[in-house]
């Protein structure tokens, strides 16, 4: 029998009941979650299978980025600390000039490396898909804050039944394609805006970047950990000095962990990040190519800024 057994000290199912399981294992067969059970029992039953060790980790669905511009990483650092109007003038004009299909591919390859290493397993890239599902709002708090575009009243939207899911926008405007940053900011901004520490609790914020994001994009096979769902998963290490001790894994993910705490990532049943090492993209080569593309973009932005 072939398959993969993924163990973890806790599992965030990301269902509407916000279920948290104790030490558990997930059996993956042919890219699909085939069974979920108590860790020791699953190990004994499936002793012949390869085991992905998640000791000290919480297992949850991979992040789903509902709004991003992957290749805008080429412009990261070139249009910081400017107004929205100046940002748009320079970035949009610059996109027309240097962004050939080859440069877009270069940016996307490096962006995918960043995404996967940070636990993101799905994204709506606005370079290729210029519309989202009409029934949801993509909340990109880092980009909105950095460009001083305002703070969306997300807590009120959720109370009124509006579907809100998390995104990053592009790295040029947000600084990073860090979905955990978006999740944390979604929770913290709601608390500060409403003056209520109970607004958007941690698990609710996680759902905005997993189950809710999948539903917003019409991706019915991902976003939750349940039998029959595709295995797009991440394991976040909660054993570091910044996240210990072990209490309330959802809160530890949102308020304490960082993208660097993602230990393993699984996409469609395949382990693409193992022990923080990306196995599907040559990161060194991707970043070297990105620098070449960014140098070309920098020359265009400098010319536009001087004109």
C-alpha positions as CSV (number, residue, x, y, z in Angstrom):
1,X,0.0,0.0,0.0
2,X,1.5,3.4,-1.0
3,X,0.8,6.6,0.7
4,X,2.1,9.2,3.1
5,X,1.3,9.6,6.8
6,X,1.6,13.1,8.2
7,X,1.8,13.4,12.0
8,X,1.4,16.6,14.1
9,X,0.8,17.5,17.7
10,X,-2.4,19.3,16.8
11,X,-4.6,19.8,13.7
12,X,-6.6,22.8,12.8
13,X,-9.4,21.4,10.7
14,X,-10.7,24.9,9.6
15,X,-14.3,23.7,9.4
16,X,-17.2,26.1,10.4
17,X,-17.0,24.7,14.0
18,X,-13.3,25.6,14.2
19,X,-12.3,22.1,15.3
20,X,-8.9,21.5,16.9
21,X,-7.7,17.9,17.1
22,X,-5.0,16.7,19.5
23,X,-2.0,14.7,18.4
24,X,-3.2,13.2,15.1
25,X,-2.1,11.8,11.8
26,X,-3.5,12.3,8.3
27,X,-3.2,9.6,5.7
28,X,-2.7,10.8,2.2
29,X,-3.3,8.6,-0.8
30,X,-3.2,9.7,-4.5
31,X,-3.1,13.4,-3.4
32,X,-6.3,13.0,-1.3
33,X,-6.8,12.9,2.5
34,X,-7.9,9.3,3.0
35,X,-8.1,9.1,6.8
36,X,-7.6,11.1,9.9
37,X,-7.0,9.5,13.3
38,X,-5.2,9.5,16.6
39,X,-1.4,9.7,16.0
40,X,-0.2,6.6,17.8
41,X,-3.1,4.4,16.4
42,X,-2.5,5.6,12.9
43,X,1.2,5.0,13.1
44,X,0.5,1.4,14.3
45,X,-2.1,0.7,11.6
46,X,0.1,2.2,8.8
47,X,3.5,1.1,10.0
48,X,4.6,0.4,6.4
49,X,4.1,3.9,5.2
50,X,6.5,6.8,4.9
51,X,5.9,9.2,7.8
52,X,6.3,13.0,7.6
53,X,7.3,13.9,11.2
54,X,5.4,16.9,12.6
55,X,6.5,16.7,16.2
56,X,6.1,20.1,17.8
57,X,4.0,21.3,14.8
58,X,0.4,22.2,14.2
59,X,-1.1,20.9,10.9
60,X,-3.5,23.1,9.0
61,X,-4.5,23.7,5.4
62,X,-2.1,25.6,3.2
63,X,-2.7,29.4,2.9
64,X,-4.8,30.5,-0.1
65,X,-3.9,33.9,-1.4
66,X,-7.1,35.4,-2.9
67,X,-5.4,38.5,-4.5
68,X,-1.8,38.8,-5.5
69,X,0.5,39.9,-8.4
70,X,3.3,37.4,-8.3
71,X,5.7,39.0,-10.8
72,X,5.5,42.4,-9.0
73,X,8.4,41.0,-6.8
74,X,10.6,42.4,-9.6
75,X,9.7,45.9,-8.4
76,X,10.0,45.1,-4.7
77,X,11.9,47.9,-3.0
78,X,11.7,50.3,-6.0
79,X,8.5,52.2,-5.0
80,X,8.4,52.3,-1.2
81,X,7.3,55.2,0.9
82,X,5.5,57.0,-1.9
83,X,1.8,57.9,-2.3
84,X,-0.7,55.6,-3.9
85,X,-0.8,57.9,-6.9
86,X,3.0,57.9,-7.4
87,X,3.1,54.1,-6.8
88,X,0.5,53.5,-9.5
89,X,2.1,56.0,-11.9
90,X,5.5,54.4,-11.6
91,X,4.6,50.7,-11.3
92,X,1.9,50.6,-14.0
93,X,4.1,52.5,-16.4
94,X,7.1,50.4,-15.6
95,X,5.1,47.2,-16.1
96,X,4.4,48.1,-19.6
97,X,8.1,48.5,-20.5
98,X,10.2,45.7,-18.9
99,X,7.7,43.0,-18.2
100,X,8.2,40.6,-21.1
101,X,6.8,37.1,-20.8
102,X,10.3,35.9,-19.9
103,X,10.6,38.5,-17.0
104,X,7.2,37.6,-15.7
105,X,8.1,34.0,-15.7
106,X,11.3,34.9,-13.7
107,X,9.3,36.9,-11.2
108,X,6.7,34.2,-10.8
109,X,9.3,31.4,-10.2
110,X,10.9,33.4,-7.4
111,X,7.4,34.4,-6.0
112,X,6.3,30.7,-6.0
113,X,9.4,29.9,-4.0
114,X,8.6,32.6,-1.5
115,X,4.9,31.5,-1.3
116,X,5.7,27.8,-0.8
117,X,8.3,28.4,1.9
118,X,5.7,30.5,3.7
119,X,3.0,27.8,3.6
120,X,1.0,29.2,0.7
121,X,-0.3,26.4,-1.5
122,X,-2.7,28.3,-3.8
123,X,-3.0,31.9,-5.1
124,X,-5.1,33.9,-7.5
125,X,-2.5,35.7,-9.6
126,X,-4.1,38.9,-11.1
127,X,-1.6,38.9,-14.0
128,X,-3.5,36.1,-15.5
129,X,-7.0,36.2,-13.8
130,X,-8.3,39.7,-13.7
131,X,-11.4,39.0,-11.8
132,X,-12.2,37.3,-8.5
133,X,-15.4,35.6,-7.3
134,X,-18.0,38.4,-7.2
135,X,-19.3,37.4,-3.8
136,X,-16.2,38.0,-1.7
137,X,-13.8,40.7,-0.7
138,X,-10.1,40.1,-0.8
139,X,-8.6,41.8,2.3
140,X,-4.9,42.8,1.8
141,X,-4.1,44.7,5.0
142,X,-0.3,45.0,4.6
143,X,-0.6,46.6,1.2
144,X,-3.4,48.9,2.3
145,X,-1.4,50.1,5.3
146,X,1.8,50.6,3.4
147,X,0.1,52.7,0.8
148,X,-2.2,54.4,3.4
149,X,-5.3,53.3,1.5
150,X,-7.3,53.0,4.7
151,X,-8.5,50.1,6.9
152,X,-11.3,48.0,5.7
153,X,-14.1,47.5,8.3
154,X,-13.7,43.7,8.1
155,X,-15.3,42.9,11.5
156,X,-18.5,44.7,10.5
157,X,-18.4,43.1,7.1
158,X,-18.3,39.6,8.6
159,X,-21.1,40.5,11.1
160,X,-23.2,41.5,8.1
161,X,-22.6,38.2,6.3
162,X,-20.1,39.5,3.7
163,X,-17.5,36.9,2.7
164,X,-14.0,38.2,3.4
165,X,-10.8,36.3,2.6
166,X,-7.2,37.2,3.0
167,X,-4.7,38.2,0.3
168,X,-1.3,39.9,0.0
169,X,-1.5,42.1,-3.1
170,X,1.9,42.2,-4.9
171,X,5.3,42.3,-3.1
172,X,5.9,45.8,-4.5
173,X,3.0,47.2,-2.5
174,X,2.9,44.8,0.4
175,X,6.6,44.2,0.8
176,X,6.2,40.4,0.9
177,X,3.9,37.6,-0.2
178,X,3.5,36.6,3.5
179,X,0.0,35.2,4.1
180,X,0.6,34.8,7.8
181,X,1.3,38.5,8.0
182,X,-2.0,39.1,6.3
183,X,-3.8,36.8,8.8
184,X,-2.2,38.5,11.8
185,X,-2.9,42.0,10.5
186,X,-6.5,41.0,9.8
187,X,-7.0,40.0,13.4
188,X,-5.1,42.9,15.0
189,X,-6.5,45.7,12.9
190,X,-10.1,44.5,13.6
191,X,-9.4,44.6,17.3
192,X,-7.9,48.1,17.1
193,X,-10.6,49.4,14.8
194,X,-13.5,48.2,16.9
195,X,-11.8,48.7,20.2
196,X,-12.8,45.1,21.0
197,X,-10.2,42.4,21.7
198,X,-12.8,39.7,20.7
199,X,-13.1,41.0,17.1
200,X,-11.9,38.3,14.6
201,X,-10.3,35.8,17.0
202,X,-7.3,33.8,15.9
203,X,-9.0,30.8,14.5
204,X,-11.5,33.0,12.5
205,X,-8.6,34.8,11.0
206,X,-7.0,31.5,9.9
207,X,-10.2,30.5,8.3
208,X,-10.1,33.7,6.2
209,X,-6.9,32.4,4.6
210,X,-7.9,28.8,4.3
211,X,-11.5,27.6,4.1
212,X,-13.1,31.0,3.4
213,X,-10.5,31.7,0.8
214,X,-11.1,28.4,-0.9
215,X,-14.8,29.0,-0.9
216,X,-14.4,32.6,-2.3
217,X,-12.4,31.2,-5.3
218,X,-14.7,28.3,-5.8
219,X,-12.0,25.8,-4.9
220,X,-14.2,23.2,-3.2
221,X,-11.5,20.5,-2.8
222,X,-9.1,22.4,-0.6
223,X,-9.2,24.7,2.4
224,X,-10.1,22.2,5.1
225,X,-8.6,19.0,6.6
226,X,-11.3,16.4,5.9
227,X,-11.5,13.0,4.3
228,X,-11.9,13.4,0.5
229,X,-10.2,16.8,0.3
230,X,-7.1,17.4,-1.7
231,X,-3.9,17.4,0.5
232,X,-2.7,21.0,0.3
233,X,-1.3,21.3,3.8
234,X,1.3,23.0,6.0
235,X,3.0,22.2,9.3
236,X,4.0,25.2,11.4
237,X,6.6,24.6,14.1
238,X,5.3,25.9,17.5
239,X,8.4,24.8,19.4
240,X,10.6,27.9,18.9
241,X,11.5,30.5,21.6
242,X,9.0,32.8,20.0
243,X,6.0,30.5,20.0
244,X,6.5,28.3,23.1
245,X,4.9,27.2,25.4
246,X,2.2,25.0,23.8
247,X,-1.2,26.6,24.4
248,X,-4.0,27.2,21.9
249,X,-2.3,26.4,18.6
250,X,-4.5,28.7,16.6
251,X,-3.5,31.7,18.7
252,X,0.1,30.7,18.6
253,X,0.0,30.6,14.8
254,X,-1.6,34.0,14.4
255,X,0.0,36.0,17.2
256,X,3.4,34.4,17.6
257,X,4.6,32.4,14.6
258,X,6.2,33.7,11.4
259,X,6.6,32.4,7.9
260,X,10.0,31.1,8.9
261,X,8.2,28.7,11.3
262,X,6.7,26.7,8.4
263,X,8.5,23.4,8.5
264,X,6.8,21.2,5.9
265,X,4.4,22.0,3.0
266,X,2.4,19.5,1.0
267,X,0.8,20.3,-2.4
268,X,-1.6,17.8,-3.9
269,X,-0.2,15.1,-1.7
270,X,3.5,15.8,-2.6
271,X,6.0,17.1,0.0
272,X,7.3,20.3,-1.7
273,X,8.9,21.8,1.4
274,X,10.6,19.4,3.9
275,X,12.4,20.8,7.0
276,X,12.2,24.3,5.6
277,X,13.9,23.3,2.3
278,X,12.1,23.8,-1.0
279,X,12.4,20.7,-3.1
280,X,10.7,21.8,-6.4
281,X,12.5,25.1,-7.2
282,X,16.2,25.9,-7.2
283,X,15.9,28.9,-4.9
284,X,19.4,30.1,-5.4
285,X,19.0,30.2,-9.2
286,X,15.5,31.7,-9.0
287,X,16.8,34.6,-6.8
288,X,19.8,35.2,-9.1
289,X,17.5,35.4,-12.1
290,X,15.1,37.7,-10.1
291,X,18.0,40.1,-9.4
292,X,18.8,40.4,-13.1
293,X,15.2,41.1,-13.9
294,X,14.9,43.6,-10.9
295,X,18.0,45.5,-12.2
296,X,16.3,46.0,-15.5
297,X,13.1,47.1,-13.8
298,X,15.1,49.5,-11.5
299,X,16.5,51.3,-14.5
300,X,12.9,51.9,-15.9
301,X,11.6,53.1,-12.5
302,X,14.5,55.5,-12.1
303,X,13.9,56.9,-15.6
304,X,10.2,57.4,-14.7
305,X,11.0,59.0,-11.4
306,X,13.3,61.5,-13.1
307,X,10.8,62.4,-15.8
